Structure formats: structure tokens, C-alpha cells
Amino acid sequence: MSRDNPDRARQAGHALDAANFFLADVRDGLGPYLAVYLLTEQHWDEARIGLVMSIATIAGIVAQTPAGALVDATRAKRLVMVVAAVMVTAASLSLPLFPSFGPVAISQGIAQAAAVVFPPAIAAVSLGIFGHAAFTRRIGRNETFNHAGNAVAAGLAGLSAYWFGPTVVFYLLGAMAIASLVSILAIPEQAIDHDLARGLHDAGPASQQEQPSGLGVLLTCRPLLVFAICVLLFHLSNAAMLPLVGQKLALQDKNMGTSLMSACIVAAQLVMVPFAMLVGAKADRWGHKRFFLAALLILPIRGALYTLSDDPFWLVGVQLLDGVGAGIFGAIFPVIVADLMRNTGRFNVAQGAVITAQSIGAALSTTLAGFVVVGAGYSAAFITLGAVAAVGAVVCLLALPETRQAALPGQGKTAAPASVIAAE
């Protein structure tokens, strides 16, 4: 496999870089632009927007664990990602044609259900190519290119929307989708060790004989359950914050709403890049739990700061903290799951199960925030969301063990060849 072939590993690494860059815009579909578009162009109220976004997220919840199991089982991981990218793009581009509540809920549900394939598939391909010892570094690199892609896409969307209106984001999404398909197909199929990609032993004759653990491992691994709870609380707090900021900005200046939203995204994504790199470089040395706890603690601070001013420059400035929290979380999440599921063969279905908890938190977040805004205002919503993250930080501190080098009974440790690390 590519771990013993530095040239193939290098080619696969560059293709993964490009795939992460271009999928950054595709994997989230319209993302936070959906709220701005529905508010300013279709004149929906905040509660209705929150409801349709929650419906879409529920579709992702239903699809998430099966998607992880599919990634574990299939040897056509590239094809799965290509099909998902096409589905997300087609569903999102249909929005201007069918802007009523029913079609919007259906199209965004399809987009969300397809998009849940990307996180486990990209992590699986990365693990299958580079192995456990180089995995943290590779995930940090993946997230670096993902955030760079988000920043570039958001910058282009903001500048274009200023001149051509909010609907320009649909054209940008289509262009990024085409580039992402080319990048995915550039990953050499022969470079992926599919047993390793699902979390079995590093490549070797003995590992080929091993069978995956039963699915019961998802329920009997207590640290995984604690981590799932913390992830749920992180996203219950985090998911609605950026859409709420976008709505506040759009209500102040409809014509500038999308551009200011893009400024928020660019600001956060630029900060995410160095923090994703920091996780990749230092998490194995400093501890995985420590980074995750830091991501949780950022959210109460961010929520409180949003309440101090409605000035657009202040709101965009506070959004920089999103870059710290989300940058750390995106890079450390698959690393912690890989720690806990090492050599079980259930890495991707475990990712799917924990992301299901994440999606439940996100679904509840937008609904909770929408109703709090209607009943008590934006400041109350931000304080409520921040308090949820504070609870998550307490649970993480008291109940989640350090996962670095954690292993289930009987698991061993393996190192990646130096050629793989050099190829990265």
C-alpha cells in the first residue's frame, strides 16, 4: 500500500489536499447562506427558518450512522463521495426554483443526508493511506485545506453577492462541486488500505485475518458515550450562533447581509487554519482531551461577547472566536474517535454514531435559538447557547479520560513507516 510507497503516498496526499479544499464549500451545501437567503429573498421569519434547518438536520441524523457503516463496508469510497457531492449540489441548486416550505425542506433534507458521507469517508481514506501514527498530522492537514477552501469560497461569495445579489452563492457552489469531483477521482484507488481505513491493525499479514468487533462496542465503550454527549452539547451551543449573527446583520442592511455573512465566515476560517495546524502538530504531545476542552470553553465566551454590541464590525470580530473553537474541534474529533476505536474495525460507524449525536445537537440548536429569539430576543439566545457549552465543558472535564494512545483490551500499537511521514 501507499504507506510503503512514498511516491504514491505523496500523490494521494496532494489529491486529498485538493479534495478537502474544494469540498469545503460543497459538503455544507448552502450552509449559513440558507438562513440569509430565506430571510432576505423569501421573507421567512426566524422561527420558520430554524424549523426548516432542523428538518434538514433530522434527515442527516437518520442517514449518519448508516453512512458510517457504508464507509466501513465499501471499497468504493471515492465513488461514494462523488455521488454524495452530486446529490448535495443538485439539491441545493433547486432551491431558487422551488422556494416554498415543502420543497425547501425536502431539498435541504436530501442535501444534508448526502453530505453526512463526507466526514467519515475523508477520515477513512486518510487513515487507510497514512496509518494511525501519521493520522493526527494528516487530519490537521485535511482541516487546514478545508478551512482555506471555506475562506476562499466565502470571500468569493461575499464579493460576488455585493455586485450580483445573494443568489450568486448557487453558481459558486456548482463550480466548486465540479472541482471537487476531479480532486476525489485523483486519489489513487490502490493507495487505500480498506482494512486499515475502518480501524483494523496497520497493514500486515496478521491484520488481514482479523474480523471487526461487534456493533455492541459502540454502547460498551464508556468514553465514546461520554464523548458523544460532549459533542452533542458542543453543537447544541455552536450550530445556531453563526446563522443568528447572519440574521442580525441582514436585518441591519439587507443588501449587505450576504457580504457581511461572508466576512464572518472568512474571518473564522482564516483563524481555523493555524489552529487546525496546531492540533495536527501538537495534539499527540499535549493531549487530545485538552484540545477538545478548549474548543468547548470558547463557546460561552463567544456567546457573551455577541450580546455586547450590534455593530457589524464587532460581530465579525467576535466571529474570530468561532475559528478557534471550530478549528480545534474539526481536527480533534476524528482523532479522538480513532483513539477509542483503534483495531476494532468500527472506526467509521463510530464516527457516524457520534456525528448523529452532533446532528441532534445541531437540529435542536437552530430550533431552540429561533424560538428564544422570537420570545426573548437575540441576546437571550446567545446567552442560552453559551450556557449549554459550559455544561459540556464540565462533563468533558469530569467524565472524559485522556484518549491519546487509548486502546481496548488486547489492542496493540503500530507506527507508520518513516516514508509516509516524509511524504506528508
Contacts in CASP RR format, 6 or more apart in sequence:
PFRMAT RR
TARGET T0000
AUTHOR 0000-0000-0000
METHOD contacts of the structure
MODEL  1
MSRDNPDRARQAGHALDAANFFLADVRDGLGPYLAVYLLTEQHWDEARIG
LVMSIATIAGIVAQTPAGALVDATRAKRLVMVVAAVMVTAASLSLPLFPS
FGPVAISQGIAQAAAVVFPPAIAAVSLGIFGHAAFTRRIGRNETFNHAGN
AVAAGLAGLSAYWFGPTVVFYLLGAMAIASLVSILAIPEQAIDHDLARGL
HDAGPASQQEQPSGLGVLLTCRPLLVFAICVLLFHLSNAAMLPLVGQKLA
LQDKNMGTSLMSACIVAAQLVMVPFAMLVGAKADRWGHKRFFLAALLILP
IRGALYTLSDDPFWLVGVQLLDGVGAGIFGAIFPVIVADLMRNTGRFNVA
QGAVITAQSIGAALSTTLAGFVVVGAGYSAAFITLGAVAAVGAVVCLLAL
PETRQAALPGQGKTAAPASVIAAE
1 128 0 8 1.000
1 129 0 8 1.000
1 190 0 8 1.000
1 191 0 8 1.000
1 192 0 8 1.000
1 193 0 8 1.000
1 196 0 8 1.000
1 203 0 8 1.000
2 8 0 8 1.000
2 9 0 8 1.000
2 12 0 8 1.000
2 129 0 8 1.000
2 130 0 8 1.000
2 188 0 8 1.000
2 190 0 8 1.000
2 191 0 8 1.000
2 192 0 8 1.000
2 193 0 8 1.000
2 420 0 8 1.000
3 9 0 8 1.000
3 129 0 8 1.000
3 130 0 8 1.000
3 131 0 8 1.000
3 193 0 8 1.000
3 202 0 8 1.000
3 203 0 8 1.000
3 416 0 8 1.000
3 417 0 8 1.000
3 419 0 8 1.000
3 420 0 8 1.000
4 203 0 8 1.000
4 417 0 8 1.000
4 419 0 8 1.000
5 191 0 8 1.000
5 419 0 8 1.000
6 419 0 8 1.000
6 420 0 8 1.000
6 422 0 8 1.000
6 423 0 8 1.000
7 423 0 8 1.000
8 188 0 8 1.000
8 190 0 8 1.000
8 191 0 8 1.000
9 129 0 8 1.000
9 130 0 8 1.000
9 191 0 8 1.000
9 419 0 8 1.000
9 420 0 8 1.000
9 423 0 8 1.000
9 424 0 8 1.000
10 423 0 8 1.000
11 186 0 8 1.000
11 188 0 8 1.000
11 191 0 8 1.000
12 129 0 8 1.000
12 187 0 8 1.000
12 188 0 8 1.000
12 191 0 8 1.000
12 192 0 8 1.000
13 129 0 8 1.000
13 138 0 8 1.000
13 187 0 8 1.000
13 423 0 8 1.000
13 424 0 8 1.000
15 183 0 8 1.000
15 184 0 8 1.000
15 186 0 8 1.000
15 187 0 8 1.000
15 188 0 8 1.000
16 122 0 8 1.000
16 125 0 8 1.000
16 126 0 8 1.000
16 129 0 8 1.000
16 138 0 8 1.000
16 141 0 8 1.000
16 142 0 8 1.000
16 145 0 8 1.000
16 187 0 8 1.000
17 141 0 8 1.000
17 145 0 8 1.000
18 145 0 8 1.000
18 179 0 8 1.000
18 182 0 8 1.000
18 183 0 8 1.000
18 186 0 8 1.000
19 81 0 8 1.000
19 122 0 8 1.000
19 180 0 8 1.000
19 183 0 8 1.000
19 184 0 8 1.000
19 186 0 8 1.000
19 187 0 8 1.000
20 122 0 8 1.000
20 142 0 8 1.000
20 143 0 8 1.000
20 145 0 8 1.000
20 146 0 8 1.000
20 149 0 8 1.000
21 145 0 8 1.000
21 146 0 8 1.000
21 148 0 8 1.000
21 149 0 8 1.000
21 152 0 8 1.000
21 183 0 8 1.000
22 149 0 8 1.000
22 176 0 8 1.000
22 177 0 8 1.000
22 179 0 8 1.000
22 180 0 8 1.000
22 183 0 8 1.000
23 81 0 8 1.000
23 85 0 8 1.000
23 118 0 8 1.000
23 122 0 8 1.000
23 146 0 8 1.000
23 176 0 8 1.000
23 180 0 8 1.000
23 183 0 8 1.000
23 184 0 8 1.000
24 145 0 8 1.000
24 146 0 8 1.000
24 147 0 8 1.000
24 148 0 8 1.000
24 149 0 8 1.000
24 150 0 8 1.000
24 153 0 8 1.000
24 176 0 8 1.000
25 149 0 8 1.000
25 150 0 8 1.000
25 153 0 8 1.000
25 172 0 8 1.000
25 173 0 8 1.000
25 176 0 8 1.000
26 85 0 8 1.000
26 88 0 8 1.000
26 89 0 8 1.000
26 173 0 8 1.000
26 174 0 8 1.000
26 176 0 8 1.000
26 177 0 8 1.000
26 180 0 8 1.000
27 85 0 8 1.000
27 88 0 8 1.000
27 115 0 8 1.000
27 118 0 8 1.000
27 119 0 8 1.000
28 115 0 8 1.000
29 88 0 8 1.000
29 89 0 8 1.000
29 92 0 8 1.000
29 111 0 8 1.000
29 115 0 8 1.000
29 173 0 8 1.000
30 37 0 8 1.000
30 92 0 8 1.000
30 95 0 8 1.000
30 108 0 8 1.000
30 111 0 8 1.000
30 169 0 8 1.000
30 170 0 8 1.000
30 173 0 8 1.000
32 242 0 8 1.000
32 243 0 8 1.000
32 246 0 8 1.000
32 261 0 8 1.000
32 265 0 8 1.000
33 157 0 8 1.000
33 166 0 8 1.000
33 169 0 8 1.000
33 258 0 8 1.000
33 261 0 8 1.000
34 49 0 8 1.000
34 53 0 8 1.000
34 95 0 8 1.000
34 108 0 8 1.000
35 49 0 8 1.000
35 50 0 8 1.000
35 53 0 8 1.000
35 243 0 8 1.000
35 246 0 8 1.000
35 247 0 8 1.000
36 166 0 8 1.000
36 246 0 8 1.000
36 247 0 8 1.000
36 250 0 8 1.000
36 257 0 8 1.000
36 258 0 8 1.000
36 261 0 8 1.000
37 95 0 8 1.000
37 166 0 8 1.000
37 167 0 8 1.000
37 169 0 8 1.000
37 258 0 8 1.000
38 44 0 8 1.000
38 48 0 8 1.000
38 49 0 8 1.000
38 52 0 8 1.000
38 104 0 8 1.000
39 46 0 8 1.000
39 49 0 8 1.000
39 247 0 8 1.000
39 250 0 8 1.000
39 251 0 8 1.000
40 166 0 8 1.000
40 250 0 8 1.000
40 254 0 8 1.000
40 257 0 8 1.000
40 258 0 8 1.000
41 99 0 8 1.000
41 166 0 8 1.000
41 167 0 8 1.000
42 99 0 8 1.000
44 52 0 8 1.000
45 374 0 8 1.000
46 247 0 8 1.000
46 370 0 8 1.000
46 373 0 8 1.000
46 374 0 8 1.000
47 370 0 8 1.000
47 371 0 8 1.000
47 373 0 8 1.000
47 374 0 8 1.000
48 101 0 8 1.000
49 243 0 8 1.000
49 247 0 8 1.000
49 366 0 8 1.000
49 370 0 8 1.000
50 243 0 8 1.000
50 366 0 8 1.000
50 367 0 8 1.000
50 369 0 8 1.000
50 370 0 8 1.000
51 367 0 8 1.000
52 101 0 8 1.000
52 104 0 8 1.000
52 105 0 8 1.000
52 108 0 8 1.000
53 108 0 8 1.000
53 243 0 8 1.000
53 366 0 8 1.000
54 363 0 8 1.000
54 364 0 8 1.000
54 366 0 8 1.000
54 367 0 8 1.000
55 105 0 8 1.000
55 108 0 8 1.000
55 109 0 8 1.000
56 105 0 8 1.000
56 108 0 8 1.000
56 109 0 8 1.000
56 111 0 8 1.000
56 112 0 8 1.000
57 112 0 8 1.000
57 359 0 8 1.000
57 362 0 8 1.000
57 363 0 8 1.000
57 366 0 8 1.000
58 359 0 8 1.000
58 363 0 8 1.000
59 108 0 8 1.000
59 109 0 8 1.000
59 110 0 8 1.000
59 112 0 8 1.000
59 113 0 8 1.000
60 109 0 8 1.000
60 112 0 8 1.000
60 113 0 8 1.000
60 115 0 8 1.000
60 116 0 8 1.000
60 359 0 8 1.000
61 356 0 8 1.000
61 359 0 8 1.000
61 360 0 8 1.000
61 363 0 8 1.000
62 113 0 8 1.000
63 112 0 8 1.000
63 113 0 8 1.000
63 114 0 8 1.000
63 116 0 8 1.000
64 116 0 8 1.000
64 352 0 8 1.000
64 353 0 8 1.000
64 355 0 8 1.000
64 356 0 8 1.000
64 359 0 8 1.000
65 349 0 8 1.000
65 352 0 8 1.000
65 353 0 8 1.000
65 356 0 8 1.000
67 116 0 8 1.000
67 117 0 8 1.000
67 120 0 8 1.000
67 352 0 8 1.000
68 117 0 8 1.000
68 120 0 8 1.000
68 348 0 8 1.000
68 349 0 8 1.000
68 351 0 8 1.000
68 352 0 8 1.000
69 348 0 8 1.000
69 349 0 8 1.000
70 80 0 8 1.000
70 117 0 8 1.000
71 77 0 8 1.000
71 80 0 8 1.000
71 117 0 8 1.000
71 120 0 8 1.000
71 121 0 8 1.000
71 124 0 8 1.000
71 198 0 8 1.000
71 348 0 8 1.000
71 349 0 8 1.000
72 124 0 8 1.000
72 198 0 8 1.000
72 212 0 8 1.000
72 345 0 8 1.000
72 346 0 8 1.000
72 347 0 8 1.000
72 348 0 8 1.000
72 349 0 8 1.000
74 80 0 8 1.000
75 194 0 8 1.000
77 121 0 8 1.000
77 124 0 8 1.000
77 125 0 8 1.000
77 192 0 8 1.000
77 194 0 8 1.000
77 197 0 8 1.000
78 125 0 8 1.000
78 184 0 8 1.000
78 185 0 8 1.000
78 187 0 8 1.000
78 189 0 8 1.000
80 117 0 8 1.000
80 121 0 8 1.000
81 117 0 8 1.000
81 118 0 8 1.000
81 121 0 8 1.000
81 122 0 8 1.000
81 184 0 8 1.000
82 181 0 8 1.000
82 184 0 8 1.000
82 185 0 8 1.000
83 114 0 8 1.000
84 114 0 8 1.000
84 115 0 8 1.000
84 117 0 8 1.000
84 118 0 8 1.000
84 121 0 8 1.000
85 177 0 8 1.000
85 180 0 8 1.000
85 181 0 8 1.000
85 184 0 8 1.000
86 177 0 8 1.000
86 181 0 8 1.000
87 110 0 8 1.000
87 111 0 8 1.000
87 114 0 8 1.000
88 111 0 8 1.000
88 114 0 8 1.000
88 115 0 8 1.000
88 177 0 8 1.000
89 173 0 8 1.000
89 174 0 8 1.000
89 177 0 8 1.000
91 107 0 8 1.000
91 108 0 8 1.000
91 109 0 8 1.000
91 110 0 8 1.000
91 111 0 8 1.000
91 114 0 8 1.000
92 107 0 8 1.000
92 108 0 8 1.000
92 111 0 8 1.000
92 170 0 8 1.000
92 173 0 8 1.000
93 170 0 8 1.000
93 173 0 8 1.000
93 174 0 8 1.000
94 103 0 8 1.000
94 107 0 8 1.000
95 104 0 8 1.000
95 107 0 8 1.000
95 108 0 8 1.000
95 170 0 8 1.000
96 167 0 8 1.000
96 170 0 8 1.000
98 104 0 8 1.000
98 107 0 8 1.000
116 352 0 8 1.000
116 355 0 8 1.000
116 359 0 8 1.000
119 334 0 8 1.000
119 351 0 8 1.000
119 352 0 8 1.000
119 355 0 8 1.000
120 348 0 8 1.000
120 351 0 8 1.000
120 352 0 8 1.000
120 355 0 8 1.000
121 348 0 8 1.000
122 142 0 8 1.000
123 139 0 8 1.000
123 142 0 8 1.000
123 334 0 8 1.000
123 338 0 8 1.000
123 347 0 8 1.000
123 348 0 8 1.000
123 351 0 8 1.000
124 197 0 8 1.000
124 198 0 8 1.000
124 347 0 8 1.000
124 348 0 8 1.000
125 187 0 8 1.000
125 192 0 8 1.000
125 197 0 8 1.000
126 135 0 8 1.000
126 138 0 8 1.000
126 139 0 8 1.000
126 142 0 8 1.000
127 135 0 8 1.000
127 196 0 8 1.000
127 197 0 8 1.000
127 199 0 8 1.000
127 338 0 8 1.000
127 347 0 8 1.000
128 192 0 8 1.000
128 193 0 8 1.000
128 194 0 8 1.000
128 196 0 8 1.000
128 197 0 8 1.000
129 138 0 8 1.000
129 191 0 8 1.000
129 192 0 8 1.000
129 193 0 8 1.000
130 138 0 8 1.000
130 416 0 8 1.000
130 420 0 8 1.000
130 424 0 8 1.000
131 193 0 8 1.000
131 196 0 8 1.000
131 202 0 8 1.000
131 414 0 8 1.000
131 416 0 8 1.000
131 420 0 8 1.000
132 202 0 8 1.000
132 338 0 8 1.000
132 342 0 8 1.000
132 413 0 8 1.000
132 414 0 8 1.000
132 416 0 8 1.000
133 414 0 8 1.000
133 415 0 8 1.000
133 416 0 8 1.000
133 420 0 8 1.000
133 421 0 8 1.000
134 416 0 8 1.000
134 420 0 8 1.000
134 421 0 8 1.000
134 424 0 8 1.000
135 334 0 8 1.000
135 335 0 8 1.000
135 338 0 8 1.000
136 279 0 8 1.000
136 280 0 8 1.000
136 283 0 8 1.000
136 284 0 8 1.000
136 335 0 8 1.000
137 280 0 8 1.000
137 281 0 8 1.000
137 421 0 8 1.000
137 424 0 8 1.000
138 424 0 8 1.000
139 279 0 8 1.000
139 280 0 8 1.000
139 331 0 8 1.000
139 334 0 8 1.000
139 335 0 8 1.000
140 276 0 8 1.000
140 277 0 8 1.000
140 279 0 8 1.000
140 280 0 8 1.000
140 331 0 8 1.000
141 277 0 8 1.000
141 280 0 8 1.000
141 424 0 8 1.000
142 331 0 8 1.000
143 272 0 8 1.000
143 276 0 8 1.000
143 279 0 8 1.000
143 327 0 8 1.000
143 330 0 8 1.000
143 331 0 8 1.000
144 273 0 8 1.000
144 276 0 8 1.000
144 277 0 8 1.000
146 276 0 8 1.000
147 269 0 8 1.000
147 270 0 8 1.000
147 272 0 8 1.000
147 273 0 8 1.000
147 276 0 8 1.000
147 327 0 8 1.000
148 269 0 8 1.000
148 273 0 8 1.000
149 269 0 8 1.000
150 265 0 8 1.000
150 269 0 8 1.000
150 272 0 8 1.000
151 265 0 8 1.000
151 266 0 8 1.000
151 269 0 8 1.000
151 270 0 8 1.000
151 273 0 8 1.000
153 172 0 8 1.000
153 176 0 8 1.000
154 262 0 8 1.000
154 265 0 8 1.000
154 266 0 8 1.000
154 269 0 8 1.000
155 262 0 8 1.000
155 265 0 8 1.000
155 266 0 8 1.000
156 172 0 8 1.000
157 168 0 8 1.000
157 169 0 8 1.000
157 172 0 8 1.000
157 258 0 8 1.000
157 262 0 8 1.000
158 258 0 8 1.000
158 259 0 8 1.000
158 261 0 8 1.000
158 262 0 8 1.000
158 263 0 8 1.000
159 259 0 8 1.000
159 262 0 8 1.000
160 168 0 8 1.000
160 169 0 8 1.000
160 171 0 8 1.000
160 172 0 8 1.000
161 168 0 8 1.000
161 169 0 8 1.000
161 258 0 8 1.000
161 259 0 8 1.000
161 262 0 8 1.000
162 256 0 8 1.000
162 258 0 8 1.000
162 259 0 8 1.000
165 255 0 8 1.000
165 258 0 8 1.000
166 257 0 8 1.000
166 258 0 8 1.000
169 258 0 8 1.000
193 203 0 8 1.000
195 201 0 8 1.000
195 203 0 8 1.000
195 207 0 8 1.000
195 208 0 8 1.000
195 210 0 8 1.000
195 345 0 8 1.000
196 202 0 8 1.000
196 203 0 8 1.000
196 207 0 8 1.000
197 347 0 8 1.000
197 348 0 8 1.000
198 212 0 8 1.000
198 345 0 8 1.000
198 346 0 8 1.000
198 347 0 8 1.000
198 348 0 8 1.000
199 338 0 8 1.000
199 341 0 8 1.000
199 342 0 8 1.000
199 343 0 8 1.000
199 344 0 8 1.000
199 345 0 8 1.000
199 346 0 8 1.000
199 347 0 8 1.000
200 207 0 8 1.000
200 210 0 8 1.000
200 212 0 8 1.000
200 343 0 8 1.000
200 344 0 8 1.000
200 345 0 8 1.000
201 207 0 8 1.000
201 210 0 8 1.000
201 343 0 8 1.000
201 412 0 8 1.000
201 414 0 8 1.000
202 414 0 8 1.000
202 416 0 8 1.000
210 343 0 8 1.000
212 344 0 8 1.000
212 345 0 8 1.000
212 346 0 8 1.000
213 344 0 8 1.000
213 345 0 8 1.000
213 346 0 8 1.000
213 408 0 8 1.000
214 344 0 8 1.000
214 346 0 8 1.000
215 346 0 8 1.000
215 349 0 8 1.000
217 341 0 8 1.000
217 344 0 8 1.000
217 346 0 8 1.000
217 350 0 8 1.000
217 408 0 8 1.000
218 224 0 8 1.000
218 346 0 8 1.000
218 349 0 8 1.000
218 350 0 8 1.000
218 353 0 8 1.000
219 225 0 8 1.000
221 340 0 8 1.000
221 341 0 8 1.000
221 408 0 8 1.000
223 340 0 8 1.000
223 400 0 8 1.000
223 401 0 8 1.000
223 403 0 8 1.000
223 406 0 8 1.000
224 337 0 8 1.000
224 340 0 8 1.000
224 341 0 8 1.000
224 350 0 8 1.000
224 353 0 8 1.000
224 354 0 8 1.000
226 395 0 8 1.000
226 396 0 8 1.000
226 399 0 8 1.000
226 400 0 8 1.000
227 336 0 8 1.000
227 337 0 8 1.000
227 340 0 8 1.000
227 354 0 8 1.000
227 400 0 8 1.000
227 403 0 8 1.000
228 353 0 8 1.000
228 354 0 8 1.000
228 357 0 8 1.000
229 357 0 8 1.000
229 392 0 8 1.000
229 395 0 8 1.000
230 292 0 8 1.000
230 296 0 8 1.000
230 392 0 8 1.000
230 395 0 8 1.000
230 396 0 8 1.000
230 400 0 8 1.000
231 333 0 8 1.000
231 354 0 8 1.000
231 355 0 8 1.000
231 357 0 8 1.000
231 358 0 8 1.000
232 357 0 8 1.000
232 358 0 8 1.000
232 360 0 8 1.000
232 361 0 8 1.000
233 296 0 8 1.000
233 361 0 8 1.000
233 388 0 8 1.000
233 389 0 8 1.000
233 391 0 8 1.000
233 392 0 8 1.000
233 395 0 8 1.000
234 295 0 8 1.000
234 296 0 8 1.000
234 299 0 8 1.000
234 329 0 8 1.000
234 358 0 8 1.000
234 389 0 8 1.000
234 392 0 8 1.000
235 358 0 8 1.000
235 359 0 8 1.000
235 361 0 8 1.000
235 362 0 8 1.000
235 365 0 8 1.000
236 361 0 8 1.000
236 362 0 8 1.000
236 364 0 8 1.000
236 365 0 8 1.000
236 368 0 8 1.000
236 385 0 8 1.000
236 388 0 8 1.000
237 299 0 8 1.000
237 300 0 8 1.000
237 365 0 8 1.000
237 385 0 8 1.000
237 386 0 8 1.000
237 388 0 8 1.000
237 389 0 8 1.000
238 299 0 8 1.000
238 322 0 8 1.000
238 326 0 8 1.000
238 365 0 8 1.000
238 385 0 8 1.000
238 389 0 8 1.000
239 361 0 8 1.000
239 362 0 8 1.000
239 365 0 8 1.000
239 366 0 8 1.000
240 365 0 8 1.000
240 366 0 8 1.000
240 368 0 8 1.000
240 369 0 8 1.000
240 370 0 8 1.000
240 381 0 8 1.000
240 385 0 8 1.000
241 299 0 8 1.000
241 302 0 8 1.000
241 303 0 8 1.000
241 306 0 8 1.000
241 322 0 8 1.000
241 369 0 8 1.000
241 382 0 8 1.000
241 385 0 8 1.000
242 264 0 8 1.000
242 265 0 8 1.000
242 268 0 8 1.000
242 319 0 8 1.000
242 322 0 8 1.000
243 366 0 8 1.000
243 369 0 8 1.000
244 306 0 8 1.000
244 369 0 8 1.000
244 370 0 8 1.000
244 373 0 8 1.000
244 378 0 8 1.000
244 381 0 8 1.000
244 382 0 8 1.000
245 261 0 8 1.000
245 264 0 8 1.000
245 306 0 8 1.000
245 315 0 8 1.000
245 319 0 8 1.000
246 257 0 8 1.000
246 260 0 8 1.000
246 261 0 8 1.000
246 264 0 8 1.000
247 373 0 8 1.000
248 310 0 8 1.000
248 315 0 8 1.000
248 378 0 8 1.000
249 256 0 8 1.000
249 257 0 8 1.000
249 260 0 8 1.000
249 261 0 8 1.000
249 264 0 8 1.000
249 312 0 8 1.000
249 315 0 8 1.000
250 257 0 8 1.000
250 258 0 8 1.000
250 260 0 8 1.000
250 261 0 8 1.000
252 310 0 8 1.000
252 312 0 8 1.000
253 260 0 8 1.000
253 312 0 8 1.000
256 312 0 8 1.000
260 312 0 8 1.000
260 315 0 8 1.000
260 316 0 8 1.000
263 316 0 8 1.000
264 315 0 8 1.000
264 316 0 8 1.000
264 319 0 8 1.000
264 322 0 8 1.000
265 319 0 8 1.000
267 316 0 8 1.000
267 317 0 8 1.000
267 319 0 8 1.000
267 320 0 8 1.000
267 323 0 8 1.000
268 319 0 8 1.000
268 320 0 8 1.000
268 322 0 8 1.000
268 323 0 8 1.000
268 326 0 8 1.000
269 323 0 8 1.000
271 320 0 8 1.000
271 322 0 8 1.000
271 323 0 8 1.000
271 324 0 8 1.000
271 327 0 8 1.000
272 323 0 8 1.000
272 324 0 8 1.000
272 326 0 8 1.000
272 327 0 8 1.000
275 323 0 8 1.000
275 324 0 8 1.000
275 325 0 8 1.000
275 327 0 8 1.000
275 328 0 8 1.000
275 331 0 8 1.000
276 327 0 8 1.000
276 328 0 8 1.000
276 330 0 8 1.000
276 331 0 8 1.000
278 328 0 8 1.000
279 291 0 8 1.000
279 327 0 8 1.000
279 328 0 8 1.000
279 331 0 8 1.000
279 332 0 8 1.000
279 335 0 8 1.000
280 331 0 8 1.000
283 291 0 8 1.000
283 331 0 8 1.000
283 332 0 8 1.000
283 335 0 8 1.000
283 404 0 8 1.000
284 404 0 8 1.000
287 402 0 8 1.000
287 404 0 8 1.000
288 332 0 8 1.000
288 335 0 8 1.000
288 336 0 8 1.000
288 339 0 8 1.000
288 402 0 8 1.000
288 403 0 8 1.000
288 404 0 8 1.000
289 336 0 8 1.000
289 396 0 8 1.000
289 400 0 8 1.000
289 401 0 8 1.000
289 402 0 8 1.000
289 403 0 8 1.000
289 404 0 8 1.000
290 402 0 8 1.000
291 328 0 8 1.000
291 331 0 8 1.000
291 332 0 8 1.000
292 328 0 8 1.000
292 329 0 8 1.000
292 332 0 8 1.000
292 336 0 8 1.000
292 396 0 8 1.000
292 400 0 8 1.000
293 393 0 8 1.000
293 396 0 8 1.000
293 397 0 8 1.000
294 324 0 8 1.000
294 325 0 8 1.000
294 328 0 8 1.000
295 324 0 8 1.000
295 325 0 8 1.000
295 326 0 8 1.000
295 327 0 8 1.000
295 328 0 8 1.000
295 329 0 8 1.000
295 332 0 8 1.000
296 389 0 8 1.000
296 392 0 8 1.000
296 393 0 8 1.000
296 396 0 8 1.000
297 389 0 8 1.000
297 393 0 8 1.000
298 321 0 8 1.000
298 324 0 8 1.000
298 325 0 8 1.000
299 325 0 8 1.000
299 385 0 8 1.000
299 386 0 8 1.000
299 388 0 8 1.000
299 389 0 8 1.000
299 390 0 8 1.000
300 386 0 8 1.000
300 387 0 8 1.000
300 389 0 8 1.000
300 390 0 8 1.000
300 393 0 8 1.000
301 321 0 8 1.000
302 318 0 8 1.000
302 321 0 8 1.000
302 322 0 8 1.000
302 386 0 8 1.000
303 318 0 8 1.000
303 382 0 8 1.000
303 383 0 8 1.000
303 385 0 8 1.000
303 386 0 8 1.000
304 382 0 8 1.000
304 383 0 8 1.000
304 386 0 8 1.000
305 318 0 8 1.000
305 321 0 8 1.000
306 315 0 8 1.000
306 318 0 8 1.000
306 378 0 8 1.000
306 379 0 8 1.000
306 382 0 8 1.000
307 378 0 8 1.000
307 379 0 8 1.000
307 382 0 8 1.000
307 383 0 8 1.000
308 314 0 8 1.000
309 315 0 8 1.000
333 354 0 8 1.000
334 351 0 8 1.000
336 403 0 8 1.000
337 347 0 8 1.000
337 350 0 8 1.000
337 351 0 8 1.000
337 354 0 8 1.000
338 347 0 8 1.000
339 403 0 8 1.000
339 404 0 8 1.000
339 405 0 8 1.000
339 406 0 8 1.000
340 350 0 8 1.000
340 403 0 8 1.000
340 406 0 8 1.000
341 347 0 8 1.000
341 350 0 8 1.000
342 406 0 8 1.000
342 407 0 8 1.000
342 408 0 8 1.000
342 411 0 8 1.000
342 412 0 8 1.000
343 407 0 8 1.000
343 408 0 8 1.000
343 410 0 8 1.000
343 411 0 8 1.000
343 412 0 8 1.000
344 350 0 8 1.000
344 408 0 8 1.000
365 385 0 8 1.000
368 381 0 8 1.000
368 384 0 8 1.000
368 385 0 8 1.000
369 381 0 8 1.000
369 384 0 8 1.000
369 385 0 8 1.000
370 381 0 8 1.000
372 380 0 8 1.000
372 381 0 8 1.000
372 384 0 8 1.000
373 380 0 8 1.000
373 381 0 8 1.000
405 413 0 8 1.000
407 413 0 8 1.000
END
